[in-house]
């Protein structure tokens, strides 16, 4: 069996009665049409690839294991390539399988998008991934602006950490994602740098740092620290920096909510590292105090990511424009400073 995918293929998606979509694999070199495959086969293939197991994929999809095996075999026959191989107790993608996986995710995502658009009378939905900080403090105003200019578009927000968002954008399960990180680069993604954000040491006004505007890492020695949840990039930066500089601190609390962290800081439970955008109101009202760290790495950027292979609609282009504040789609260096 040929170990590589056909050099060129064509995809046909049609509807008949209940929505059914077919992927028609074509081998131009052979000069004949291959077997028509249902989208079900691609969905099964993606599930096996993600789980590394026919059994787990069958349980997830509600199929018999024999049905999953048969669907993968038909997919391999149609493409003339081995897509999965056993490595130990798990199923792993071959090189051809890796190639097909990206296309399979894109096809399934496009099918779901078209189905949702038809079901909603053409309104359409953008599914956007974001971290809590951006969802709570950056997006609301801009979503209001976008909603005024595109009242027929729905926006669904999915929250997660940066690594989850990047993965889902690449897979096509998210139309775009927002992260708060050092400037990020990836050959598969368009990245727009939107706004710089200082990471601040936040304390109660009565704390010994209450009159300080700038701190060093060494100043944090012996402090009780309230951490954000695991997976947060600025939590990881703080812990890494403290370890590198051998600064002993008490890691007293870990909260999954920014609001809970701010409340804890206000009640004197400890200090916290938070982005300026999350504490601007509390600083202005005198509820909290904040100081910069004298290190350049404690400045992150709000960034908008979307896949380079993504089909760009007028609505999506408008979304990127509004979320970015200025510039045209594809511009990857626009940045608004937040001093």
C-alpha positions as semicolon CSV with decimal commas, in nm:
position;residue;x (nm);y (nm);z (nm)
1;X;0,000;0,000;0,000
2;X;0,128;0,344;-0,093
3;X;0,265;0,512;0,223
4;X;0,193;0,867;0,108
5;X;-0,124;1,059;0,040
6;X;-0,225;1,132;-0,321
7;X;-0,044;1,442;-0,440
8;X;-0,368;1,623;-0,518
9;X;-0,726;1,573;-0,411
10;X;-1,066;1,727;-0,450
11;X;-1,330;1,775;-0,187
12;X;-1,701;1,781;-0,253
13;X;-1,952;1,869;0,018
14;X;-2,322;1,835;-0,056
15;X;-2,650;1,811;0,133
16;X;-2,934;1,568;0,073
17;X;-3,234;1,542;0,305
18;X;-3,081;1,526;0,650
19;X;-2,747;1,703;0,614
20;X;-2,492;1,454;0,480
21;X;-2,148;1,554;0,361
22;X;-1,913;1,349;0,158
23;X;-1,544;1,370;0,102
24;X;-1,451;1,252;-0,245
25;X;-1,087;1,153;-0,261
26;X;-0,936;1,181;-0,604
27;X;-0,615;1,028;-0,733
28;X;-0,524;1,237;-1,035
29;X;-0,230;1,016;-1,125
30;X;-0,445;0,704;-1,142
31;X;-0,703;0,896;-1,340
32;X;-0,998;0,751;-1,155
33;X;-1,219;0,850;-0,871
34;X;-1,171;0,684;-0,533
35;X;-1,444;0,569;-0,298
36;X;-1,679;0,838;-0,162
37;X;-1,648;0,864;0,217
38;X;-1,887;1,009;0,469
39;X;-1,773;1,280;0,708
40;X;-1,835;1,020;0,975
41;X;-1,513;0,846;0,873
42;X;-1,311;1,164;0,915
43;X;-1,471;1,230;1,253
44;X;-1,382;0,877;1,362
45;X;-1,027;0,920;1,235
46;X;-0,981;1,243;1,434
47;X;-1,116;1,076;1,748
48;X;-0,877;0,780;1,717
49;X;-0,586;1,017;1,650
50;X;-0,669;1,227;1,957
51;X;-0,719;0,931;2,191
52;X;-0,461;0,690;2,051
53;X;-0,704;0,402;2,089
54;X;-0,977;0,236;1,884
55;X;-1,148;0,127;2,205
56;X;-1,157;0,475;2,360
57;X;-1,269;0,630;2,032
58;X;-1,550;0,374;2,002
59;X;-1,668;0,449;2,357
60;X;-1,659;0,823;2,289
61;X;-1,852;0,793;1,962
62;X;-2,093;0,522;2,076
63;X;-1,980;0,273;1,810
64;X;-1,872;-0,088;1,828
65;X;-1,494;-0,117;1,807
66;X;-1,530;-0,323;1,489
67;X;-1,715;-0,031;1,328
68;X;-1,435;0,210;1,414
69;X;-1,176;-0,030;1,273
70;X;-1,377;-0,074;0,953
71;X;-1,415;0,302;0,903
72;X;-1,040;0,360;0,940
73;X;-0,970;0,077;0,694
74;X;-1,206;0,232;0,438
75;X;-1,039;0,569;0,485
76;X;-0,696;0,413;0,429
77;X;-0,820;0,230;0,120
78;X;-0,964;0,549;-0,026
79;X;-0,642;0,745;0,028
80;X;-0,410;0,457;-0,055
81;X;-0,209;0,523;0,257
82;X;-0,155;0,381;0,604
83;X;-0,284;0,647;0,843
84;X;-0,241;0,479;1,183
85;X;0,003;0,225;1,320
86;X;0,037;0,048;1,652
87;X;0,319;0,162;1,878
88;X;0,318;-0,040;2,195
89;X;-0,035;-0,034;2,333
90;X;-0,140;0,284;2,153
91;X;-0,230;0,382;1,799
92;X;-0,010;0,655;1,650
93;X;-0,031;0,861;1,332
94;X;0,195;0,783;1,040
95;X;0,341;1,069;0,839
96;X;0,044;1,041;0,603
97;X;-0,192;1,039;0,899
98;X;-0,036;1,358;1,034
99;X;-0,092;1,521;0,695
100;X;-0,455;1,414;0,676
101;X;-0,535;1,512;1,036
102;X;-0,500;1,884;0,972
103;X;-0,724;1,867;0,666
104;X;-0,977;1,649;0,849
105;X;-1,011;1,901;1,132
106;X;-1,053;2,183;0,881
107;X;-1,320;1,994;0,683
108;X;-1,516;1,905;0,997
109;X;-1,491;2,260;1,125
110;X;-1,612;2,403;0,792
111;X;-1,901;2,157;0,784
112;X;-2,006;2,254;1,138
113;X;-1,975;2,622;1,049
114;X;-2,193;2,585;0,739
115;X;-2,453;2,381;0,929
116;X;-2,472;2,641;1,207
117;X;-2,501;2,923;0,954
118;X;-2,791;2,753;0,777
119;X;-2,963;2,666;1,107
120;X;-2,935;3,025;1,230
121;X;-3,073;3,174;0,910
122;X;-2,732;3,293;0,791
123;X;-2,641;3,474;1,112
124;X;-2,330;3,271;1,182
125;X;-2,127;3,218;1,498
126;X;-1,764;3,295;1,578
127;X;-1,615;3,069;1,844
128;X;-1,338;3,253;2,024
129;X;-1,097;3,118;2,284
130;X;-0,968;3,345;2,557
131;X;-0,808;3,349;2,898
132;X;-1,017;3,483;3,187
133;X;-0,821;3,810;3,211
134;X;-0,894;3,908;2,851
135;X;-1,255;3,784;2,867
136;X;-1,329;3,991;3,176
137;X;-1,133;4,311;3,121
138;X;-1,052;4,356;2,750
139;X;-1,325;4,200;2,538
140;X;-1,659;4,335;2,670
141;X;-1,623;4,688;2,529
142;X;-1,494;4,560;2,194
143;X;-1,762;4,294;2,167
144;X;-2,020;4,568;2,219
145;X;-1,870;4,763;1,927
146;X;-1,862;4,453;1,707
147;X;-2,221;4,366;1,799
148;X;-2,342;4,710;1,696
149;X;-2,189;4,678;1,349
150;X;-2,271;4,306;1,305
151;X;-2,596;4,238;1,493
152;X;-2,655;3,912;1,303
153;X;-2,327;3,755;1,419
154;X;-2,310;3,552;1,738
155;X;-1,988;3,525;1,938
156;X;-1,929;3,225;2,165
157;X;-1,643;3,262;2,416
158;X;-1,453;2,955;2,534
159;X;-1,216;3,010;2,828
160;X;-0,895;2,816;2,885
161;X;-0,524;2,864;2,939
162;X;-0,283;2,978;2,670
163;X;-0,161;2,633;2,563
164;X;-0,518;2,503;2,529
165;X;-0,622;2,803;2,321
166;X;-0,325;2,778;2,085
167;X;-0,390;2,406;2,032
168;X;-0,761;2,458;1,960
169;X;-0,694;2,744;1,716
170;X;-0,450;2,524;1,524
171;X;-0,698;2,235;1,520
172;X;-0,973;2,458;1,387
173;X;-1,213;2,412;1,679
174;X;-1,171;2,785;1,754
175;X;-1,198;3,061;1,494
176;X;-0,951;3,274;1,688
177;X;-0,796;3,301;2,031
178;X;-0,666;3,562;2,274
179;X;-0,361;3,505;2,491
180;X;-0,156;3,715;2,734
181;X;0,206;3,622;2,681
182;X;0,543;3,746;2,564
183;X;0,524;3,811;2,185
184;X;0,431;3,475;2,032
185;X;0,528;3,337;1,690
186;X;0,411;3,022;1,511
187;X;0,440;2,936;1,139
188;X;0,080;2,810;1,135
189;X;-0,075;3,121;1,290
190;X;-0,133;3,487;1,224
191;X;-0,046;3,675;1,545
192;X;-0,156;4,031;1,616
193;X;0,008;4,209;1,909
194;X;-0,270;4,424;2,047
195;X;-0,178;4,577;2,380
196;X;0,118;4,568;2,617
197;X;0,039;4,482;2,977
198;X;0,264;4,531;3,279
199;X;0,254;4,245;3,528
200;X;0,227;4,414;3,868
201;X;0,285;4,309;4,226
202;X;-0,052;4,383;4,384
203;X;-0,088;4,442;4,759
204;X;-0,331;4,590;5,008
205;X;-0,277;4,966;5,068
206;X;-0,160;4,888;5,424
207;X;0,114;4,649;5,310
208;X;0,480;4,745;5,356
209;X;0,498;4,791;4,977
210;X;0,208;5,038;4,992
211;X;0,431;5,338;4,918
212;X;0,655;5,167;4,662
213;X;0,613;5,207;4,285
214;X;0,897;4,974;4,182
215;X;1,019;4,650;4,336
216;X;1,294;4,398;4,276
217;X;1,246;4,023;4,301
218;X;1,465;4,026;4,611
219;X;1,212;4,259;4,779
220;X;0,961;3,972;4,771
221;X;1,166;3,756;5,006
222;X;0,953;3,611;5,286
223;X;0,625;3,735;5,139
224;X;0,307;3,528;5,132
225;X;0,209;3,487;4,765
226;X;-0,138;3,419;4,625
227;X;-0,103;3,227;4,299
228;X;-0,326;3,206;3,995
229;X;-0,422;2,857;3,876
230;X;-0,185;2,605;3,717
231;X;-0,133;2,672;3,346
232;X;-0,129;3,051;3,381
233;X;0,175;3,192;3,200
234;X;0,246;3,478;3,439
235;X;0,223;3,241;3,737
236;X;0,487;3,024;3,565
237;X;0,707;3,329;3,500
238;X;0,691;3,439;3,865
239;X;0,774;3,095;4,005
240;X;1,056;3,045;3,754
241;X;1,205;3,385;3,836
242;X;1,185;3,329;4,212
243;X;1,357;2,991;4,178
244;X;1,626;3,128;3,948
245;X;1,708;3,412;4,188
246;X;1,672;3,185;4,494
247;X;1,416;3,417;4,654
248;X;1,228;3,231;4,929
249;X;0,854;3,304;4,944
250;X;0,555;3,137;5,105
251;X;0,319;3,010;4,837
252;X;0,020;3,032;5,067
253;X;-0,287;3,028;4,842
254;X;-0,394;2,929;4,491
255;X;-0,719;3,068;4,348
256;X;-0,876;2,999;4,009
257;X;-1,057;3,334;3,999
258;X;-0,904;3,678;3,952
259;X;-1,179;3,830;4,163
260;X;-1,100;3,590;4,447
261;X;-0,731;3,675;4,424
262;X;-0,804;4,048;4,446
263;X;-1,033;3,993;4,744
264;X;-0,763;3,785;4,914
265;X;-0,502;4,054;4,854
266;X;-0,738;4,320;4,988
267;X;-0,788;4,122;5,309
268;X;-0,414;4,087;5,357
269;X;-0,381;3,716;5,274
270;X;-0,077;3,790;5,060
271;X;0,054;3,962;4,750
272;X;-0,014;3,859;4,389
273;X;0,124;3,909;4,039
274;X;-0,155;4,032;3,810
275;X;-0,184;4,220;3,477
276;X;-0,252;4,591;3,506
277;X;-0,579;4,558;3,312
278;X;-0,721;4,333;3,586
279;X;-0,661;4,580;3,871
280;X;-0,694;4,926;3,715
281;X;-1,025;5,007;3,884
282;X;-0,912;4,889;4,228
283;X;-0,588;5,087;4,202
284;X;-0,775;5,402;4,095
285;X;-1,021;5,370;4,386
286;X;-0,746;5,304;4,641
287;X;-0,870;4,953;4,725
288;X;-0,542;4,799;4,612
289;X;-0,186;4,915;4,555
290;X;0,040;4,797;4,273
291;X;0,411;4,823;4,194
292;X;0,613;4,730;3,886
293;X;0,897;4,482;3,897
294;X;1,227;4,620;3,768
295;X;1,262;4,347;3,505
296;X;1,162;4,371;3,139
297;X;1,030;4,015;3,120
298;X;0,737;4,115;3,344
299;X;0,566;4,287;3,052
300;X;0,333;4,071;2,842
301;X;0,112;4,140;2,539
302;X;-0,254;4,073;2,469
303;X;-0,241;3,888;2,136
304;X;-0,500;3,770;1,885
305;X;-0,427;3,443;1,703
306;X;-0,596;3,274;1,408
307;X;-0,489;3,001;1,167
308;X;-0,324;3,104;0,841
309;X;-0,524;2,843;0,653
310;X;-0,854;2,977;0,787
311;X;-1,110;3,102;0,537
312;X;-1,149;3,475;0,610
313;X;-1,504;3,607;0,578
314;X;-1,596;3,976;0,582
315;X;-1,745;3,931;0,928
316;X;-1,427;3,770;1,058
317;X;-1,214;4,043;0,905
318;X;-1,433;4,300;1,080
319;X;-1,401;4,108;1,407
320;X;-1,020;4,112;1,387
321;X;-1,025;4,483;1,302
322;X;-1,247;4,573;1,599
323;X;-1,065;4,347;1,846
324;X;-0,728;4,486;1,738
325;X;-0,836;4,847;1,753
326;X;-0,677;4,938;1,418
327;X;-0,499;4,801;1,114
328;X;-0,600;4,558;0,841
329;X;-0,625;4,182;0,866
330;X;-0,294;4,003;0,831
331;X;-0,095;4,286;0,988
332;X;0,102;4,122;1,265
333;X;0,283;4,404;1,443
334;X;0,015;4,656;1,541
335;X;0,040;4,726;1,912
336;X;-0,126;4,968;2,151
337;X;0,081;5,059;2,453
338;X;-0,078;5,061;2,795
339;X;0,144;5,273;3,017
